[in-house]
């Protein structure tokens, strides 16, 4: 350990690769990520009193995909690629990092929300590396794009994997109805198409299985009375499809074959990818044409020359169809050839994403920007500290300079950036990892002369300082439940201790709260893990680091809060959201109903 500590914001491909290289150079590395990151068991990781279990063959760590805990570690490599790819390799990478005494990782910590730049310096960090990946999805000009049945493709892929909805053991449900459509022409669009086709049979079978269990316990009339008219329509649709899937399983088993669900899925409407130009013009075709071929083999349909105009809703406010402008190639240009309404019950928009530079949005003038990216700077060395020169060369790998420095330079401290945040390396996992490999020597050089003078005899003192530093971080960043209080028959209060998450709370803001799947109880093969719940901060005690969170028990996840215990570790991501504008020295009316009153507690006190 060389005595210098680096904060890596984002634990995707760029972040975990950079952590690996920096650890090899002797740095203390702390990785943070806004997502929940599951713990691994002590016998694998080791602790202060126990050496980790030796592993002769890393395949011993592998788990079946339908039973694998979604670790959250790996960013887009975990949640941005189809759930059916074998991602067990991420567990090996994660474990290799956790076994290094110089490394710590904290999930549910949002850079700029939970932890700011100045707070990182105050905590004892010497350098910050931003590897926060791609951020908000690109919006398309589609009328009525907020009606039910429409969601962003990246949100669907992330939610499907991080909630575990595709597993029979999970209570999570991500509703997908057929026919389904995907807008876009990139690899995310292809992944979304194939994922919807694979998920739909699992979804309807799981719903059928649980419905039959509930009916056996309570009777069909009691169960069906819990639903409104629209919910019963959707339920019956799913039950019929679930029975169709089960019938195909029985047929295939009798014939000694694998089930063939595609004819059923196509009869229910299937999945279609819509692209405004020709498929040969699409990013997916240009980057990896084999992906399109494989997707066609799995049964997705392609609809080129289709530009979405308007989402059409049914009597319940749910998507029923999308109006498209049909385009035809004329004299080398795509021209309108009329309009067409395509029946769709689900629509996923995969129109690309932008780099995650939300820190600058929330803390203006922290960085100089180059359009949607941070401005790149290449260091020129004059003595031990560099001067930074603006770089505006070609943004192509192996052509453009790595130039990993942002404009930030204060009191001898610098901030670098990598992966999808960086215009040279944005676009895919391989380039993100390359950004870390090309960029870590720049960080090392910042301390090159100092480290050359490092006294080996001082290592015990440096390690003791590292343990003290890590202990402070544990105290500030780890969240634990203090109390669970029932306020009414349907409202639960959860009080947690999470000092840095509490520190920045302002009235009107909220947190995303989850328990850990690895630590959750299992009852009748069902894991009692909650989906991420957006909960209002009713009050905070910033001195004690306490946050009061209030939830109305409506679905399975909110009902599980009552089963949580004081002392349990949880993830409390935040704060996030825009605070309420507070008018000083004025008379203010606070108007709310039901759970809406929860947010008024903190606003009223302010």
C-alpha positions as CSV (number, residue, x, y, z in Angstrom):
1,X,0.0,0.0,0.0
2,X,1.5,3.3,-1.1
3,X,-0.6,5.6,1.1
4,X,-2.6,7.2,-1.7
5,X,-6.4,6.6,-2.0
6,X,-8.5,6.8,-5.2
7,X,-12.2,7.0,-5.4
8,X,-13.6,5.2,-8.5
9,X,-17.2,6.4,-9.2
10,X,-18.9,3.6,-11.1
11,X,-18.3,-0.1,-11.0
12,X,-18.9,-1.0,-14.6
13,X,-16.3,-2.3,-17.0
14,X,-14.2,0.9,-16.9
15,X,-14.4,1.2,-13.1
16,X,-13.6,-2.4,-12.2
17,X,-10.7,-2.5,-14.8
18,X,-9.3,0.7,-13.5
19,X,-9.5,-0.6,-9.9
20,X,-7.6,-3.7,-10.8
21,X,-4.7,-1.7,-12.3
22,X,-4.6,0.8,-9.5
23,X,-4.5,-1.9,-6.9
24,X,-1.6,-3.5,-8.7
25,X,0.2,-0.2,-8.3
26,X,-0.4,-0.2,-4.6
27,X,-3.2,2.4,-4.3
28,X,-6.0,2.2,-1.9
29,X,-9.1,2.0,-4.1
30,X,-12.7,2.6,-3.1
31,X,-15.4,1.8,-5.7
32,X,-18.9,3.3,-5.4
33,X,-22.0,2.7,-7.5
34,X,-25.5,4.0,-7.4
35,X,-26.9,0.5,-7.8
36,X,-27.3,-2.1,-5.0
37,X,-24.2,-4.3,-4.9
38,X,-24.8,-7.7,-3.2
39,X,-22.2,-8.9,-0.7
40,X,-20.3,-12.2,-1.2
41,X,-20.0,-14.7,1.7
42,X,-17.1,-14.3,4.2
43,X,-15.7,-17.7,3.5
44,X,-15.0,-16.6,-0.1
45,X,-13.9,-13.0,0.7
46,X,-12.2,-13.5,4.0
47,X,-12.1,-10.9,6.8
48,X,-9.8,-9.6,9.6
49,X,-10.0,-12.9,11.4
50,X,-10.4,-15.4,8.6
51,X,-8.5,-16.1,5.4
52,X,-10.5,-16.6,2.3
53,X,-11.2,-20.2,1.2
54,X,-8.8,-21.3,-1.5
55,X,-10.4,-22.0,-4.9
56,X,-8.7,-24.5,-7.1
57,X,-11.2,-24.1,-10.1
58,X,-13.1,-20.8,-10.5
59,X,-15.9,-22.8,-12.1
60,X,-16.8,-23.9,-8.6
61,X,-18.1,-20.3,-8.1
62,X,-20.5,-20.6,-11.1
63,X,-24.3,-20.7,-10.5
64,X,-27.1,-21.7,-12.8
65,X,-28.5,-18.6,-14.5
66,X,-32.0,-19.1,-13.2
67,X,-30.7,-19.3,-9.6
68,X,-27.8,-16.8,-9.8
69,X,-28.0,-13.8,-7.5
70,X,-27.9,-10.6,-9.6
71,X,-24.9,-9.1,-7.9
72,X,-25.3,-5.5,-9.3
73,X,-21.5,-5.5,-9.8
74,X,-20.3,-4.8,-13.3
75,X,-22.6,-2.0,-14.5
76,X,-23.6,-2.5,-18.1
77,X,-21.9,-5.9,-18.2
78,X,-24.4,-7.0,-15.6
79,X,-27.6,-5.2,-16.5
80,X,-27.2,-3.9,-20.0
81,X,-26.7,-7.3,-21.7
82,X,-29.2,-10.1,-22.1
83,X,-29.9,-11.9,-18.8
84,X,-29.4,-15.2,-20.6
85,X,-25.7,-14.6,-21.2
86,X,-23.4,-16.3,-18.7
87,X,-22.2,-13.5,-16.5
88,X,-20.6,-15.7,-13.8
89,X,-17.3,-14.3,-14.9
90,X,-18.3,-11.0,-13.2
91,X,-18.4,-12.9,-9.8
92,X,-14.7,-13.9,-10.4
93,X,-13.7,-10.3,-11.1
94,X,-15.7,-9.1,-8.1
95,X,-14.1,-11.7,-5.8
96,X,-10.6,-10.9,-7.0
97,X,-11.1,-7.3,-6.1
98,X,-12.8,-8.0,-2.7
99,X,-9.8,-10.2,-1.7
100,X,-7.5,-7.2,-1.9
101,X,-7.0,-5.5,1.4
102,X,-6.6,-2.2,-0.3
103,X,-10.1,-2.3,-1.8
104,X,-13.6,-1.4,-0.6
105,X,-16.9,-1.2,-2.5
106,X,-20.1,0.5,-1.6
107,X,-23.4,0.2,-3.5
108,X,-26.3,2.7,-3.3
109,X,-23.8,5.6,-3.2
110,X,-24.5,8.2,-5.9
111,X,-21.6,10.5,-6.8
112,X,-22.9,14.0,-6.5
113,X,-25.9,12.9,-4.3
114,X,-24.5,10.9,-1.4
115,X,-20.9,12.0,-1.9
116,X,-19.6,15.2,-3.4
117,X,-16.2,16.1,-4.7
118,X,-15.3,18.2,-1.6
119,X,-16.5,15.5,0.7
120,X,-14.3,13.0,-1.0
121,X,-11.3,15.2,-0.4
122,X,-12.4,15.7,3.3
123,X,-12.7,12.0,3.8
124,X,-9.1,11.5,2.7
125,X,-9.2,10.7,-1.0
126,X,-6.3,11.9,-3.2
127,X,-7.8,11.4,-6.6
128,X,-11.3,10.8,-8.1
129,X,-11.8,8.7,-11.3
130,X,-15.3,9.0,-12.9
131,X,-16.5,5.9,-14.6
132,X,-20.2,6.4,-14.3
133,X,-21.1,5.2,-17.8
134,X,-24.0,6.2,-20.0
135,X,-26.8,8.1,-18.3
136,X,-30.2,9.3,-19.4
137,X,-31.8,7.6,-22.4
138,X,-32.4,9.7,-25.6
139,X,-35.9,10.9,-25.9
140,X,-37.8,10.5,-29.1
141,X,-40.6,12.8,-30.5
142,X,-43.5,10.5,-29.8
143,X,-46.9,11.9,-28.8
144,X,-48.3,10.4,-25.6
145,X,-45.0,8.7,-24.7
146,X,-45.8,8.5,-21.0
147,X,-48.8,6.3,-21.2
148,X,-48.7,2.8,-19.5
149,X,-47.1,0.1,-21.6
150,X,-44.2,2.3,-22.8
151,X,-40.8,2.3,-21.2
152,X,-37.1,2.9,-22.0
153,X,-35.3,-0.3,-23.2
154,X,-32.3,0.3,-21.0
155,X,-34.6,0.7,-18.0
156,X,-36.3,-2.6,-18.9
157,X,-33.0,-4.5,-19.3
158,X,-31.7,-3.1,-16.0
159,X,-34.9,-3.7,-14.1
160,X,-35.4,-7.2,-15.5
161,X,-32.0,-8.3,-14.1
162,X,-31.7,-6.2,-11.0
163,X,-35.2,-7.2,-9.7
164,X,-34.7,-10.8,-10.6
165,X,-38.2,-10.8,-12.3
166,X,-37.0,-13.5,-14.7
167,X,-36.5,-16.0,-11.9
168,X,-39.3,-18.2,-10.5
169,X,-38.0,-17.5,-7.0
170,X,-38.6,-13.7,-7.3
171,X,-41.7,-11.9,-6.2
172,X,-40.8,-9.1,-8.7
173,X,-43.0,-8.7,-11.7
174,X,-42.3,-6.6,-14.8
175,X,-45.4,-6.5,-16.8
176,X,-44.9,-7.2,-20.5
177,X,-47.8,-7.6,-22.9
178,X,-47.8,-8.9,-26.5
179,X,-47.7,-7.8,-29.2
180,X,-44.5,-5.8,-28.3
181,X,-42.4,-3.4,-30.3
182,X,-38.9,-2.0,-29.9
183,X,-37.9,1.4,-31.4
184,X,-34.3,1.6,-32.4
185,X,-31.6,-0.1,-34.5
186,X,-28.7,-0.7,-32.1
187,X,-27.5,-3.7,-30.1
188,X,-29.6,-2.6,-27.1
189,X,-32.7,-2.8,-29.3
190,X,-31.7,-6.3,-30.4
191,X,-31.1,-7.4,-26.8
192,X,-34.5,-6.0,-25.8
193,X,-36.3,-7.9,-28.5
194,X,-34.7,-11.2,-27.7
195,X,-35.1,-10.6,-23.9
196,X,-38.9,-9.9,-24.2
197,X,-39.4,-13.1,-26.2
198,X,-37.5,-15.1,-23.6
199,X,-39.1,-13.4,-20.6
200,X,-42.7,-13.6,-21.7
201,X,-43.2,-17.3,-21.2
202,X,-41.5,-17.1,-17.8
203,X,-43.8,-14.2,-16.8
204,X,-47.1,-15.8,-17.7
205,X,-46.1,-19.2,-16.2
206,X,-45.1,-17.6,-12.9
207,X,-48.4,-15.6,-12.8
208,X,-50.4,-18.8,-13.5
209,X,-48.5,-20.8,-10.8
210,X,-49.0,-18.1,-8.2
211,X,-52.7,-17.6,-9.1
212,X,-53.4,-21.3,-8.8
213,X,-51.7,-21.3,-5.3
214,X,-53.8,-18.3,-4.2
215,X,-57.0,-19.8,-5.5
216,X,-56.2,-23.1,-3.6
217,X,-55.7,-21.1,-0.4
218,X,-58.5,-18.5,-0.6
219,X,-60.9,-19.6,-3.4
220,X,-61.2,-18.0,-6.9
221,X,-64.0,-15.5,-6.0
222,X,-61.9,-14.0,-3.1
223,X,-58.8,-13.8,-5.3
224,X,-60.6,-12.2,-8.3
225,X,-62.3,-9.6,-6.1
226,X,-58.9,-8.1,-5.4
227,X,-58.6,-6.9,-9.1
228,X,-60.3,-4.1,-10.9
229,X,-61.8,-4.5,-14.4
230,X,-58.6,-3.8,-16.3
231,X,-56.5,-6.0,-14.0
232,X,-58.9,-8.9,-14.5
233,X,-58.6,-8.5,-18.3
234,X,-54.8,-8.6,-18.2
235,X,-54.9,-11.4,-15.6
236,X,-57.1,-13.6,-17.8
237,X,-54.9,-12.8,-20.8
238,X,-51.8,-14.0,-18.9
239,X,-53.5,-17.0,-17.4
240,X,-54.6,-18.2,-20.9
241,X,-51.1,-17.7,-22.3
242,X,-49.6,-19.4,-19.2
243,X,-51.8,-22.5,-19.8
244,X,-50.7,-22.5,-23.5
245,X,-47.0,-22.5,-22.4
246,X,-47.7,-25.4,-19.9
247,X,-49.5,-27.4,-22.6
248,X,-46.5,-27.0,-24.9
249,X,-44.2,-28.2,-22.2
250,X,-46.3,-31.3,-21.7
251,X,-46.4,-32.0,-25.4
252,X,-42.6,-31.6,-25.7
253,X,-42.0,-33.8,-22.7
254,X,-44.2,-36.6,-24.1
255,X,-42.4,-36.3,-27.5
256,X,-38.9,-36.2,-25.9
257,X,-38.3,-32.7,-27.4
258,X,-37.4,-29.3,-26.2
259,X,-40.5,-27.0,-26.0
260,X,-41.1,-24.8,-29.0
261,X,-42.8,-21.6,-27.8
262,X,-42.2,-19.4,-30.8
263,X,-45.4,-20.3,-32.7
264,X,-47.4,-19.4,-29.5
265,X,-45.5,-16.2,-29.1
266,X,-46.1,-15.3,-32.7
267,X,-49.8,-16.1,-32.4
268,X,-50.0,-13.6,-29.5
269,X,-48.3,-10.9,-31.6
270,X,-44.6,-11.5,-31.1
271,X,-41.9,-8.9,-30.9
272,X,-41.0,-6.5,-33.7
273,X,-38.1,-4.1,-34.0
274,X,-39.0,-0.8,-35.8
275,X,-36.2,1.3,-37.4
276,X,-36.6,4.5,-39.3
277,X,-34.2,3.5,-42.1
278,X,-33.1,0.3,-43.7
279,X,-31.7,-2.5,-41.4
280,X,-28.5,-2.4,-43.3
281,X,-28.1,1.3,-42.1
282,X,-28.7,0.4,-38.4
283,X,-25.9,0.5,-35.8
284,X,-26.5,-3.2,-34.9
285,X,-25.9,-4.2,-38.5
286,X,-22.7,-2.1,-38.8
287,X,-21.3,-3.2,-35.5
288,X,-22.3,-6.8,-35.3
289,X,-24.5,-8.2,-38.1
290,X,-24.4,-11.7,-36.5
291,X,-26.5,-10.3,-33.6
292,X,-29.3,-9.5,-36.1
293,X,-29.0,-13.0,-37.7
294,X,-29.2,-14.7,-34.3
295,X,-32.2,-12.5,-33.3
296,X,-34.0,-13.4,-36.5
297,X,-33.4,-17.1,-35.7
298,X,-34.9,-16.5,-32.2
299,X,-38.1,-15.2,-33.9
300,X,-38.0,-11.4,-33.7
301,X,-39.4,-9.4,-36.7
302,X,-37.8,-6.5,-38.4
303,X,-39.8,-3.5,-39.7
304,X,-37.5,-1.0,-41.6
305,X,-38.7,2.4,-42.7
306,X,-41.0,3.0,-39.7
307,X,-40.9,6.3,-37.8
308,X,-43.1,6.4,-34.6
309,X,-45.5,9.4,-34.4
310,X,-48.1,8.8,-31.7
311,X,-48.9,6.2,-29.0
312,X,-52.7,5.4,-29.0
313,X,-54.3,4.4,-25.7
314,X,-57.2,2.1,-24.9
315,X,-60.2,2.8,-22.6
316,X,-58.0,2.2,-19.5
317,X,-55.2,4.6,-20.6
318,X,-52.9,1.7,-21.6
319,X,-51.0,1.4,-24.9
320,X,-53.1,-0.3,-27.7
321,X,-51.3,0.8,-30.8
322,X,-48.6,3.1,-32.3
323,X,-49.1,5.3,-35.3
324,X,-46.1,5.2,-37.6
325,X,-45.0,7.2,-40.6
326,X,-44.2,4.6,-43.2
327,X,-41.0,5.6,-45.1
328,X,-39.7,4.4,-48.4
329,X,-36.3,4.9,-50.0
330,X,-36.6,7.2,-53.0
331,X,-33.7,8.6,-54.8
332,X,-31.4,7.8,-51.9
333,X,-33.6,9.4,-49.3
334,X,-36.2,8.0,-46.9
335,X,-39.5,9.7,-47.8
336,X,-42.9,9.5,-46.2
337,X,-45.3,7.1,-47.9
338,X,-48.3,7.4,-45.6
339,X,-49.2,6.4,-42.0
340,X,-50.1,3.1,-40.4
341,X,-51.4,2.1,-37.0
342,X,-49.7,-1.0,-35.6
343,X,-51.4,-2.8,-32.7
344,X,-48.9,-3.0,-29.8
345,X,-49.4,-3.6,-26.0
346,X,-45.8,-2.9,-25.0
347,X,-43.3,-0.5,-26.5
348,X,-39.6,-0.2,-25.6
349,X,-37.6,2.8,-26.8
350,X,-33.9,2.1,-27.5
351,X,-32.9,5.3,-29.1
352,X,-29.4,5.5,-27.5
353,X,-28.1,7.1,-24.3
354,X,-26.0,10.1,-23.2
355,X,-22.9,10.0,-21.0
356,X,-23.7,10.3,-17.3
357,X,-22.5,13.8,-16.6
358,X,-25.3,14.5,-14.0
359,X,-22.7,15.8,-11.5
360,X,-22.2,18.9,-13.6
361,X,-26.0,19.4,-13.9
362,X,-26.4,19.2,-10.1
363,X,-23.2,21.1,-9.2
364,X,-22.7,23.6,-12.1
365,X,-19.2,24.9,-13.0
366,X,-17.5,21.9,-11.5
367,X,-16.2,21.0,-14.9
368,X,-15.7,22.4,-18.4
369,X,-17.9,20.6,-20.8
370,X,-17.4,19.6,-24.5
371,X,-21.1,19.4,-25.6
372,X,-22.5,16.3,-23.8
373,X,-19.0,15.0,-22.6
374,X,-16.5,16.4,-20.1
375,X,-13.8,18.4,-21.9
376,X,-10.7,16.3,-22.4
377,X,-7.3,17.4,-21.2
378,X,-3.8,16.0,-21.7
379,X,-1.2,16.7,-19.0
380,X,2.1,18.4,-19.8
381,X,4.7,17.7,-17.0
382,X,6.8,20.4,-15.4
383,X,8.0,19.1,-12.1
384,X,5.8,16.9,-10.0
385,X,2.4,18.5,-11.0
386,X,1.1,18.7,-14.5
387,X,-0.4,21.6,-16.5
388,X,-3.5,20.6,-18.4
389,X,-3.9,21.3,-22.2
390,X,-7.3,21.1,-24.0
391,X,-7.5,18.2,-26.5
392,X,-9.9,18.3,-29.4
393,X,-8.5,15.7,-31.7
394,X,-10.3,12.8,-33.3
395,X,-12.5,10.9,-30.9
396,X,-11.6,7.4,-32.2
397,X,-9.7,4.7,-30.3
398,X,-6.0,4.4,-31.2
399,X,-6.3,7.8,-33.0
400,X,-7.5,10.2,-30.4
401,X,-5.3,10.8,-27.4
402,X,-6.4,9.1,-24.1
403,X,-6.5,12.6,-22.5
404,X,-8.3,11.3,-19.3
405,X,-8.1,14.5,-17.3
406,X,-11.2,16.7,-16.7
407,X,-10.7,20.5,-16.2
408,X,-10.7,20.0,-12.4
409,X,-7.4,21.0,-10.8
410,X,-7.4,22.4,-7.2
411,X,-4.9,22.2,-4.4
412,X,-2.9,19.6,-6.3
413,X,-5.9,17.3,-6.8
414,X,-7.2,16.2,-10.2
415,X,-10.2,14.2,-11.5
416,X,-10.0,11.8,-14.5
417,X,-12.8,10.1,-16.5
418,X,-13.2,6.9,-18.4
419,X,-15.5,4.6,-20.4
420,X,-18.8,5.9,-21.7
421,X,-18.1,9.3,-20.1
422,X,-15.1,9.7,-22.5
423,X,-15.7,10.5,-26.2
424,X,-12.8,8.3,-27.4
425,X,-13.9,5.2,-25.5
426,X,-17.7,5.5,-25.4
427,X,-19.8,2.8,-27.1
428,X,-19.1,-0.7,-25.8
429,X,-17.6,-2.8,-23.0
430,X,-14.2,-3.4,-24.7
431,X,-13.5,0.3,-25.3
432,X,-14.5,1.1,-21.7
433,X,-12.0,-1.5,-20.4
434,X,-9.4,-0.1,-22.8
435,X,-9.9,3.4,-21.4
436,X,-8.9,2.1,-17.9
437,X,-5.9,0.3,-19.3
438,X,-4.8,3.4,-21.2
439,X,-5.7,5.8,-18.4
440,X,-4.3,4.4,-15.2
441,X,-0.7,5.3,-16.0
442,X,-1.7,8.9,-15.9
443,X,-2.8,8.5,-12.3
444,X,0.3,6.7,-11.3
445,X,2.5,9.4,-12.8
446,X,0.8,12.0,-10.6
447,X,2.6,10.4,-7.6
448,X,5.6,8.9,-9.4
449,X,8.4,10.9,-7.7
450,X,6.7,10.7,-4.3
451,X,6.3,6.9,-4.5
452,X,9.9,6.5,-5.7
453,X,10.9,8.0,-2.3
454,X,8.5,5.7,-0.3
455,X,10.1,4.0,2.7
456,X,9.3,0.3,2.9
457,X,9.7,0.4,6.7
458,X,6.7,2.7,6.9
459,X,4.3,0.1,5.5
460,X,2.8,-1.0,8.8
461,X,1.9,2.6,9.6
462,X,0.4,3.1,6.2
463,X,-1.7,-0.1,6.6
464,X,-2.9,1.1,9.9
465,X,-3.9,4.4,8.4
466,X,-5.7,2.5,5.6
467,X,-7.7,0.5,8.1
468,X,-8.7,3.6,9.9
469,X,-9.7,5.3,6.6
470,X,-11.8,2.3,5.6
471,X,-13.5,2.2,9.0
472,X,-14.5,5.8,8.6
473,X,-16.0,5.0,5.2
474,X,-17.9,2.1,6.6
475,X,-19.4,4.3,9.3
476,X,-20.5,7.0,6.8
477,X,-21.6,5.0,3.8
478,X,-23.1,1.7,5.1
479,X,-26.8,1.9,6.0
480,X,-28.5,-0.2,8.7
481,X,-32.1,-0.3,10.0
482,X,-32.6,1.3,13.5
483,X,-36.4,0.9,13.9
484,X,-39.4,-0.5,12.1
485,X,-42.6,1.3,13.2
486,X,-46.2,0.6,12.1
487,X,-48.0,4.0,11.9
488,X,-51.4,2.8,10.6
489,X,-52.6,-0.7,9.4
490,X,-51.2,0.0,6.0
491,X,-48.3,2.5,6.6
492,X,-44.8,1.5,7.7
493,X,-42.0,3.7,8.9
494,X,-38.4,2.6,8.5
495,X,-35.7,4.5,10.4
496,X,-32.2,3.9,9.0
497,X,-28.8,5.2,9.9
498,X,-26.9,6.3,6.8
499,X,-24.9,9.5,7.7
500,X,-23.8,10.7,4.3
501,X,-27.2,9.9,2.7
502,X,-28.9,11.9,5.5
503,X,-26.5,14.9,5.3
504,X,-27.7,16.3,1.9
505,X,-31.5,15.7,2.4
506,X,-33.7,18.6,1.5
507,X,-37.5,18.6,1.9
508,X,-39.2,17.0,-1.1
509,X,-36.4,14.7,-2.0
510,X,-36.4,10.9,-1.8
511,X,-34.3,7.7,-1.5
512,X,-34.3,4.4,-3.3
513,X,-34.4,1.6,-0.7
514,X,-33.8,-2.1,-1.0
515,X,-32.7,-5.1,1.0
516,X,-30.0,-7.6,-0.1
517,X,-31.0,-10.7,-2.0
518,X,-28.0,-12.6,-0.5
519,X,-29.3,-11.9,3.0
520,X,-33.0,-12.2,2.4
521,X,-35.1,-15.0,3.9
522,X,-36.4,-17.7,1.6
523,X,-39.9,-19.1,2.2
524,X,-41.3,-21.9,0.0
525,X,-38.6,-21.3,-2.6
526,X,-39.5,-17.6,-2.8
527,X,-36.8,-15.0,-1.9
528,X,-38.2,-12.1,0.1
529,X,-36.2,-9.4,-1.6
530,X,-37.8,-6.1,-2.3
531,X,-37.6,-4.2,-5.6
532,X,-36.1,-0.7,-5.4
533,X,-38.7,1.4,-3.6
534,X,-38.6,5.2,-4.0
535,X,-39.5,6.5,-0.5
536,X,-39.8,10.0,0.8
537,X,-37.7,11.2,3.6
538,X,-40.3,12.1,6.3
539,X,-37.6,13.6,8.5
540,X,-33.8,13.4,9.0
541,X,-31.5,13.9,12.0
542,X,-28.3,15.0,10.3
543,X,-26.3,14.9,13.5
544,X,-27.2,11.3,14.2
545,X,-27.3,10.3,10.6
546,X,-30.9,9.1,10.8
547,X,-33.5,9.0,8.1
548,X,-37.2,8.3,8.5
549,X,-38.7,6.6,5.4
550,X,-42.5,6.1,5.1
551,X,-44.2,3.5,2.8
552,X,-47.8,2.6,2.0
553,X,-48.2,-1.2,1.8
554,X,-49.6,-1.7,-1.7
555,X,-47.5,-4.4,-3.5
556,X,-45.3,-7.3,-2.4
557,X,-42.2,-5.2,-2.0
558,X,-43.7,-2.5,0.2
559,X,-45.3,-5.2,2.4
560,X,-42.0,-6.8,2.9
561,X,-40.7,-3.8,4.9
562,X,-42.6,-5.0,7.9
563,X,-40.5,-8.1,7.9
564,X,-37.2,-6.2,8.1
565,X,-35.3,-6.2,11.4
566,X,-33.4,-3.6,13.3
567,X,-29.7,-4.1,12.6
568,X,-30.3,-5.4,9.1
569,X,-28.1,-3.9,6.4
570,X,-30.0,-2.2,3.6
571,X,-29.3,0.0,0.6
572,X,-30.4,3.6,0.8
573,X,-29.4,5.3,-2.4
574,X,-29.7,9.1,-2.4
575,X,-30.6,11.7,-1.9
576,X,-32.1,12.2,-5.3
577,X,-34.9,14.3,-6.9
578,X,-35.4,18.0,-6.9
579,X,-36.1,19.6,-3.5
580,X,-39.2,21.6,-2.9
581,X,-38.9,25.3,-3.2
582,X,-39.3,26.7,0.3
583,X,-40.8,30.2,0.7
584,X,-39.5,32.0,3.8
585,X,-41.6,34.4,5.9
586,X,-44.8,33.5,4.0
587,X,-48.0,31.7,4.9
588,X,-48.0,28.4,3.0
589,X,-50.8,25.9,2.6
590,X,-49.8,22.2,2.5
591,X,-52.4,20.1,0.7
592,X,-52.1,16.3,0.4
593,X,-54.0,13.1,0.6
594,X,-53.1,9.6,1.8
595,X,-49.4,8.8,1.4
596,X,-48.9,12.1,-0.3
597,X,-48.9,13.6,3.2
598,X,-45.6,11.9,4.0
599,X,-43.6,14.3,1.9
600,X,-45.4,17.2,3.7
601,X,-43.8,16.3,7.0
602,X,-40.4,17.5,5.9
603,X,-41.7,20.4,3.9
604,X,-43.8,21.6,6.8
605,X,-40.9,21.5,9.2
606,X,-38.8,23.5,6.8
